[in-house]
Amino acid sequence: MRLTWALVLGVVAGVAVAWWLSRDPPELAREKQARAEAAAAANFEDSRPVLYRWRDDDGALHVTDAAPKGRKYERIPIEPDPAIEVHGDR
């Protein structure tokens, strides 16, 4: 009976040591977390609706929903007015 418990204890200890050695060091885990948060923030910014403000060759100001090709433009985030209430039941 003691041999069985010794084997079980040895297997459990081996699994625990293997898990401990295979985990990421705290510095690497923090770096991974920071990269994941930065990627999530970038995805959030890219998914928000925006307009693009730019000027053509004649200097006329344009505001479009698609970015112009080959021109400098400014992204304008579209923020809903907080005073507007939307009710889906009406």
Sequence and secondary structure as in RCSB ss.txt:
>XXXX:A:sequence
MRLTWALVLGVVAGVAVAWWLSRDPPELAREKQARAEAAAAANFEDSRPVLYRWRDDDGALHVTDAAPKGRKYER
IPIEPDPAIEVHGDR
>XXXX:A:secstr
 HHHHHHHHHHHHHHHHHHHHHS  HHHHHHHHHHHHHHHHHHHHHHS EEEEEE TT  EEEESS  TTS  EE
EE    TT    TT 
